[in-house]
């Protein structure tokens, strides 16, 4: 139940409660949510409070209203053409979403055999491992794990990396990550860590995409291992 003594307004508490029900699939894609009177009774708040919470969720893309039918869960998907090298930021912009990133890990690690082969490294070379939590709008959508050759990309350790990393490479360092190598996509189920970071439930279907990106000179830029919330993303061939 909502708490009237809480400093947070009731409509925001209700908004978060409905939002959580959508994210944990209590209300599923395409499902009609309870009516204003039903929500008012369920949460013991006024219909004005319910209306304001629902309007906020409609604006943010969680819900859609259908005249004469009710309010339905509508979670828009990011569409990306799989054969194109397109960064996350560009994919969001192309689909009308704002985006930002939260760096969760940035460290120098020893490259395993697979990374050494993909990135054309010498046996003793290291890689920069950067993990970012990527947001479409105000919701996390992707857990991005990228591995860069340390000798060439050590400057990334001093960059904030909250926006488009590809844009940063192009504009500031004259590196154009515009060619892709082998890319594979499979479905996996979110483990405890992935579910916590992506703010979803354990066992949620995720796209797991592994890719190798090259620059304009054919040199490896990074190996990417990305986990993407499956019901909010789609790939087009």
C-alpha positions in Angstrom: 0.0 0.0 0.0 1.0 3.6 -0.5 2.2 5.7 2.4 0.5 9.1 2.9 3.2 10.1 5.4 6.0 9.5 2.9 7.5 12.7 1.6 7.1 11.4 -2.0 3.8 12.4 -3.5 1.2 9.7 -3.7 0.9 9.9 -7.5 4.7 9.2 -7.8 4.4 6.3 -5.4 1.5 4.9 -7.4 3.4 5.5 -10.7 6.3 3.5 -9.4 4.0 0.7 -8.2 2.4 0.4 -11.6 5.8 0.7 -13.3 7.2 -2.1 -11.2 4.1 -4.3 -12.0 4.9 -3.7 -15.7 8.6 -4.4 -15.4 8.1 -7.7 -13.4 5.4 -8.8 -15.8 2.5 -8.6 -13.4 1.0 -6.5 -16.2 2.2 -7.9 -19.5 2.7 -6.4 -22.9 -0.7 -5.6 -24.5 -2.6 -6.3 -21.3 -5.3 -3.9 -20.1 -4.6 -2.5 -16.6 -7.3 -1.9 -14.0 -9.6 1.1 -14.5 -9.2 4.3 -12.6 -11.9 3.4 -10.0 -10.3 0.0 -9.6 -6.9 1.4 -9.0 -8.3 4.1 -6.7 -9.9 1.4 -4.6 -6.9 -0.9 -4.7 -4.4 1.7 -3.5 -6.8 3.8 -1.5 -6.1 7.0 -3.3 -8.2 9.5 -5.2 -9.0 9.1 -8.9 -7.1 12.4 -9.5 -4.0 10.7 -8.1 -4.6 7.7 -10.3 -5.1 9.8 -13.4 -1.9 11.8 -12.8 0.2 8.6 -12.3 -1.3 7.0 -15.4 -0.7 10.1 -17.5 3.0 10.1 -16.5 3.3 6.5 -17.5 1.6 7.2 -20.9 4.1 10.0 -21.5 7.0 7.8 -20.7 5.9 5.0 -23.0 4.8 2.4 -20.5 1.1 2.7 -21.2 -1.1 3.7 -24.1 -4.8 4.7 -24.0 -7.3 3.4 -26.4 -10.5 5.4 -26.7 -13.5 3.6 -25.3 -11.4 0.5 -24.5 -9.1 1.4 -21.6 -5.4 1.7 -20.8 -3.0 -1.0 -22.0 0.7 -1.9 -21.4 2.7 -0.7 -24.3 6.4 -1.0 -24.1 8.0 0.3 -27.3 10.9 -1.6 -28.8 14.2 -0.3 -30.2 14.6 -1.5 -33.8 18.0 -2.1 -35.2 19.1 -3.5 -38.6 21.4 -6.3 -37.7 23.6 -5.9 -40.8 24.5 -2.3 -40.0 27.1 -1.1 -37.6 25.0 1.1 -35.4 25.8 2.1 -31.8 23.2 2.0 -29.0 22.9 5.8 -28.9 22.2 6.0 -32.7 19.7 3.1 -32.5 17.8 4.9 -29.7 17.8 8.2 -31.6 16.5 6.5 -34.7 13.6 5.2 -32.8 12.7 8.4 -30.9 14.3 7.6 -27.6 16.8 9.6 -25.5 19.7 7.6 -24.1 22.4 7.7 -21.5 24.9 5.4 -19.9 26.2 4.5 -16.5 29.7 3.1 -16.3 29.6 0.1 -13.9 33.1 -1.3 -14.5 36.3 0.2 -16.1 39.4 -1.9 -15.6 42.5 -3.3 -17.2 42.5 -7.0 -17.4 44.5 -9.9 -18.9 43.2 -11.0 -22.3 42.1 -14.6 -22.6 42.9 -16.6 -25.8 39.6 -15.7 -27.5 40.2 -12.0 -27.0 43.8 -12.1 -28.1 42.8 -13.8 -31.3 39.9 -11.5 -32.0 41.8 -8.3 -31.2 45.0 -9.5 -32.8 47.0 -9.0 -29.6 50.4 -10.3 -28.5 50.5 -12.9 -25.7 51.3 -10.3 -23.0 49.0 -7.5 -24.1 46.1 -6.4 -21.9 42.6 -5.2 -22.6 40.4 -2.4 -21.2 37.2 -3.9 -20.0 34.3 -1.4 -19.9 30.9 -2.4 -18.6 28.1 0.1 -19.1 24.4 0.1 -18.1 22.6 1.6 -21.1 19.3 3.4 -20.8 16.6 4.1 -23.4 14.6 6.9 -21.9 14.6 6.4 -18.2 14.7 2.5 -18.3 17.8 0.3 -18.5 17.8 -1.7 -21.7 21.3 -3.1 -22.2 24.2 -4.4 -20.1 27.2 -3.6 -22.4 30.5 -5.4 -22.0 33.3 -4.1 -24.3 36.9 -5.2 -24.5 39.4 -2.8 -26.1 43.2 -3.3 -26.8 44.9 -1.4 -24.0 47.9 -0.2 -26.0 45.7 1.6 -28.5 42.7 2.7 -26.3 44.3 3.5 -22.9 42.8 7.0 -23.3 39.4 5.6 -22.5 40.4 5.2 -18.9 40.3 9.0 -18.6 37.0 9.5 -20.4 33.6 9.7 -18.6 31.9 7.5 -21.3 28.3 8.5 -20.4 27.3 9.3 -23.9 28.1 7.7 -27.3 31.5 6.1 -27.3 31.5 5.7 -31.0 30.9 9.5 -31.4 33.7 10.1 -29.0 36.1 7.9 -31.0 35.1 9.6 -34.3 35.2 13.2 -33.2 38.1 13.3 -30.8 40.3 10.5 -31.9 39.6 10.1 -35.6 38.7 6.4 -35.2 35.7 5.3 -37.1 34.2 2.0 -35.8 32.2 1.3 -39.0 32.9 -2.3 -39.9 31.7 -5.4 -38.2 33.2 -8.9 -38.0 31.4 -12.0 -37.0 28.2 -11.3 -35.0 26.2 -13.9 -33.2 22.8 -13.5 -31.4 21.2 -16.0 -29.0 18.6 -16.0 -26.3 19.7 -16.4 -22.7 17.9 -16.0 -19.3 19.0 -13.3 -17.0 21.0 -14.4 -14.0 20.9 -12.7 -10.6 23.6 -10.1 -11.4 22.1 -9.2 -14.9 18.6 -9.0 -13.4 19.8 -6.7 -10.7 21.7 -4.3 -13.0 18.9 -4.3 -15.7 16.2 -3.9 -13.0 14.3 -6.9 -14.2 13.5 -10.4 -13.0 15.8 -13.4 -12.8 15.1 -15.7 -15.8 13.9 -12.8 -18.0 14.7 -13.6 -21.7 17.7 -11.5 -22.9 19.3 -11.2 -26.3 23.0 -12.1 -26.0 24.9 -10.5 -28.8 28.6 -11.0 -29.4 30.3 -8.9 -32.0 33.7 -7.8 -33.2 34.0 -4.2 -34.5 36.8 -2.8 -36.8 37.7 0.7 -37.7 38.2 2.4 -41.1 41.6 0.8 -41.5 40.5 -2.7 -40.7 42.0 -2.7 -37.2 40.0 -4.3 -34.3 38.3 -1.7 -32.1 36.5 -3.9 -29.6 34.9 -7.2 -28.8 31.3 -6.7 -27.5 29.3 -9.0 -25.3 25.9 -7.3 -24.8 22.8 -8.4 -22.8 19.7 -6.8 -24.1 16.2 -7.0 -22.6 14.4 -9.2 -25.1 10.9 -7.7 -25.1 12.1 -4.1 -25.7 14.4 -4.7 -28.6 14.2 -6.2 -32.0 16.6 -6.9 -34.8 15.7 -6.5 -38.5 17.4 -8.5 -41.3 
